[in-house]
Amino acid sequence: MDFTLEERSRLDFVLALRGRWSDTLYPALKSQFQAEANPANIRAAVHRQPAYPWFAFTERASQKMLWRGVADAVAAREPSQHGNSSGPARLTLDPDLALPDWYTGWDIHLQPGGVWRDDDSADVYEQGAKLVMLGDNDDYGFHRSFTATAIPDLPYRRIVDLGCGFGKSTWPLKRRFPDAEVIGVDLAAPCLRLAFDRANAAELAIEFRQADGQATGLADTSVDLVTSTMFIHEIPRPALAATLAECARILAPGGKLRFLDFTRTGDAFRDLAMVEHGERNNEPFMPGLLAADVPALCEAAGLTDARWVAFDERGAGRLPECAWPERAEWHFPWAVLEAEKAA
C-alpha cells in the first residue's frame, strides 16, 4: 500500500513511539521492579513503580493510534473488492456460517471494526500486521522462519493452516512443500478473499476455506500436518480444547501439530507483561492461554508428546529447548507447540 506523506509521517511517529515503549520504557520498568526484594504481590509491585503509568498508557495508546492510522488510510481509498482474481488458488466460503460472539464481540488487536466486517477490514489487517511488529515482519520473515525451522521435513500429502487470516502463514507452507495439498482455514471471509487474491498473484495453488477451527469439515485422519501462527491466543479455553480435539480427529496416524504462539517464560516480570499486554490490547483470551497447561490439553484431546519449544523470531527460529535468549527490550515470548498423533 502506498501511503501519502501525511499518512506515512503519522505512522512513523507511532512506530517511533512504540519503539521507545519497547526499548526504553520496558527496561526502565523492569529495572525499577528488580530493585524490590522478592515482592509478595508481583502485579502490585510492578504497578507501583514510577515507570508503570507511562509504560501501560503508551502501550495501549500507541496500539490504538497505529490501527486507527492504518484504518484512516484505507478508508481514504476506494473500497476494496477482493476474491475476483483468477489463478491456481481455490476459495470456498460458507454464507451460512454463524460467527461466534467471542469472535465478533471484540475489536481484536484494537483494529477498529475487527477483521471480519468487509474487504477494507482485510486491507487494514494486512497493513497493520506488518507495522505492529515494528517493521521486523514486513516480509513475513516470522512465518517463513517458522515453516523453515519448526516443521519437520516430511512428505506431507495434506497440510491445514488454522486461523490463516489473509494467508501470510499459508504461503510459506506451499512454497516449502509444493507437492502437498495446502488448505488455509479461517472464520473471516474478507481475509480469505484477500488471501485468495494474493495466492493467485503468486501462482500458489492453495485452497482457502471458511470454517471454524473447531469444525473444519475435513475427513477423519485426512491430514498429515496441522499448523497455526498467532491463532490459539485469540480463542477462549473451550474453543481451544475443541480445536485441539478437531486436530486430533483430522490428523492421520503419525501426523504432526505445530503451532507458533506464546507461553510463559518463567520470568515473573516478563510473564506479567504478557498477561497485561492481552488485557490492554483487546486480546481477551491471551491471559487464559498463558495460564493454561496447553500440553495437557493436547494429551486430553488425544495427541501425544505435547510440549512447548522456544522460538527466536530474529532469525534462529525454533530453539532446541524451551529457553529464551536474554533480551532487554519488550518482545513476545514466541514458542512452538509441538504434538503428534499416535501412529
Number of C-alpha atoms within 10 A of each C-alpha: 8 7 12 10 9 10 14 15 12 15 21 15 14 22 21 13 16 23 16 15 22 20 15 15 22 22 17 20 20 20 13 16 22 14 9 11 7 10 13 8 8 13 14 10 17 22 14 12 16 13 19 20 14 13 18 18 13 18 19 19 16 20 23 17 18 23 24 18 19 24 21 13 18 19 15 8 9 8 12 16 12 21 20 9 15 13 14 15 21 19 18 15 17 11 8 6 12 10 13 10 8 13 17 14 10 16 16 18 23 20 23 18 15 20 27 21 14 18 22 23 22 26 24 23 24 21 16 20 18 15 20 19 15 16 11 14 17 14 11 15 18 23 22 23 20 27 26 16 15 21 20 12 11 9 10 18 14 18 24 27 26 29 25 27 29 28 25 21 25 32 25 20 25 20 14 14 18 14 13 18 17 26 24 29 25 24 25 27 29 27 30 30 28 25 29 32 23 20 27 19 14 13 13 21 22 25 21 30 25 24 23 20 24 17 13 18 13 13 11 13 16 16 25 23 26 22 25 24 23 16 20 23 21 24 20 17 18 9 16 21 18 16 22 22 22 20 32 28 20 23 28 21 16 14 23 25 26 23 23 26 22 24 27 20 18 10 9 11 17 17 19 17 20 22 20 16 19 21 15 18 19 17 20 22 18 25 21 16 22 19 12 14 12 20 18 15 18 26 18 13 18 18 25 20 13 19 17 23 20 24 30 19 21 11 13 11 23 23 17 9 12 16 15 16 9 6 9 13 17 19 15 18 18 23 29 26 23 22 22 24 24 15 7
